[in-house]
Amino acid sequence: MFNYLDKNVIQGVCNSNEFKGWLLSRRWFGDKSALSNLEFEIQLQYFEKIEDKIFLIIIEIKTASYSKTYFIPLIYYEKIEDVLEANEKTHSNILHLTENTFSKKIAMTVENEQKIITLNLLEAEFCLFFWKKLLFDARISESFPKMKLDLTLYSKQFEDESNMKKVQNLIEAGLYPDRYELSLNQLGKGNTTNLLFLLTISNKRVPNQKAISYVLKSYKDYSISLEPSTLYVLVKNRFPNAPKIYGTIKIQDKETVGIIENVHNEGNLGDIYWNELNDMIKTKFKDIDDNYSKLTEKSNISKLIKENCVETINVSTEIGNYIRNLHKSLVLPSQREYELESMPSEKYLMNYTERLNSMISDLLKHMDEQPESAFFNLPKIRAILIDIKDIIENFRSEFKESIIHIQPVHQDLHMEQILFNKVDNRYNFYFIDFEGDPQLSFIEKKGKFPIEKDLASFLRALSYIKFNTLLIFIEKNIIKKEKYEVPEEILYNLFFRRAARPLKKILDVVLNVLNVWESKLIGKILKNLESDYILITYFYIERALYELNYEILYRPNKTIIPILGLKEIIDKR
C-alpha cells in the first residue's frame, strides 16, 4: 500500500482539518493561537520516500500573511509492531506511539479498484527503524545526493581519543550494522521544542565493551540552525562545558538532525533552586497561624536561607564563573560572525528602546483584541506597561558608557539549559541548546548582543521560581476552595488591592523571605561578572515582555508572574 501513497495523496491528507488539528497538538508546532482556526494551507516543499515505510517531508504552513516551514519525517504503518524493534515492543511504548499517531480513513484507487484504507502516520523520530535507515544503512546513504541529503560526521576537529572514538563508533556502525545493537529513549519528557532522543550503541561482538550514547536532535523548525556551528566554535576553543557536535544531517543545505554528545548529568540547575526553596517554605511555614515576627529582620531571614538552601548558594557562587568562561569561548576572532564588536551606545540603546516600545505597543494592541473581562485587561495591569515605557527611557538617558561591546551569546540561558553533575562535592555544569532566542527570526538570532542578555535571562528564572513558589504556598495554605478562590487572584490582591489583601499576615512574611532569597542569589551570581545594571535591566524587561506575550497566548492564568516582574522594576525606581 505504501507505493500508492504518493506526494499528491499526502498533500491532500495534510490539508485535512484532522491533520491540521493533529499538528496543533504537537509540542514543537508554533503559533498555535494564531492558527487555531485551521485556516491555513499546507504545502509539501520536500517529499522523498525511504524504504517502504518512511516519508521525509518538509511542510510549509501558509496564510495570507504568514509562512513557516517544518521538518516532519513520518512513518506509515498498518500494524504498529511492524515498525518496532524487539526492545521497543513494550506495552507502555506501543501505547505512547499509538496515542501520538495520526490516523485517518481515506479512499484510494488501487489497481483500478476503489479501496478504503486506514492511514496511520507516526513521527518517524520515535522509532529505531527510522534512525537505522537514516544513519546506518549504506544502501540508502548512497542515494542521499540525489535526494539532496547530506550526512556529515566530524572527526578532524577532535584531538582527544575519547571523542575521536565516539565518531569512529558511528562510522563503524554504519559500515557494519549487524555487529551493533541499538536502543532509543526519548529525552526531555516530550516537553521540548525539538525532538530529543538518546541513541545507545553497543558492540555485540564485544559485550564487555562499554556502550556509547549520543543525543539525536531533530530540528523541527526548518531553517539554518546556529547550534552546529556554535558547538563547533566551542570545540575549537576547547570549552569543556558544552556537548560536542559529532555530525549533522542536512536536507537541501539546512540542518535537520544533529548528532551530539550525551552529557551525563544529575538534572538541570533549576531543580536545585526549586527543590531547596520549596522544601524550605514548606517546612518553615507549616502552621500559618504561628508567630513569625522574627522573620521580619533580614539577618534572621539570611540565616534561614543559609541553613536551608546550602546547595543553591553553592551553585550560585560558582555559576557566574562558568557563564563568564562560556562567553569567552563563544568568541573566535578568525570567524567574522564570532568576533567581538563594539557599538556606539547611544545608537544601540535608541534602537533597543524602539524595539521594546514596539513590543509594548503590540502587547497593548493584542490585549485590546481580547475580551474586556480578561484578567490582563485590568487598568492596573495596563498601567504597568505604560509605566515601563517611561522606565526604559529613563534608563537610556542614564547610561554613561560611550561604547557597548557585543558578541555571540547563548540568547536563551534559563536554568533548564544548564545541566549539572556533582563529583566529590564539586559541581560541574554543562550548557546546552545553542539555537538562539526562540522569539527571534533567524537573521536576528545571527546577531550579536551584550553578555547582559544571557544574565537577564538567567535572573528572570529566579523571579519565576519565586512567584511560582508563592503560588503553591497560597494554593496549599491560604485559598478557601469553597469560595472558588484561585491562587493567582490572591497574589494579585497582595500586590494591587490593599483593601482586598488576605488577612493572613503570613503572606507578607513569606514574600519577604522570597525577596531576600532572590536578592542574595543575584548578588552571588553577579559577584565576579563585569556587567552593567542598566543593560541587564533592558534585557530583563525584554524577557518579561516575551514571557507576558507567551502567557497571554497559552497560559493566561500565569500572566501575573511576568507582570509582577515588571512591577518590581517600577517599584525599585
Helices and strands as residue ranges (DSSP letters): G 2-4, H 7-14, H 17-24, H 32-35, E 41-50, E 54-63, E 66-71, E 74-77, G 80-83, G 86-88, H 91-99, E 102-110, E 113-123, G 124-126, H 128-136, H 138-141, G 145-147, E 149-153, H 161-175, G 177-179, E 180-186, G 188-190, E 195-203, E 212-218, H 227-236, E 245-251, E 254-261, E 267-268, H 269-284, G 293-296, H 298-308, H 310-329, G 336-338, E 341-344, H 345-369, G 375-377, H 379-398, E 403-406, G 415-417, E 418-423, E 426-431, H 442-445, H 452-477, G 481-483, H 487-496, G 498-500, H 506-526, H 533-554, G 556-558, H 560-572
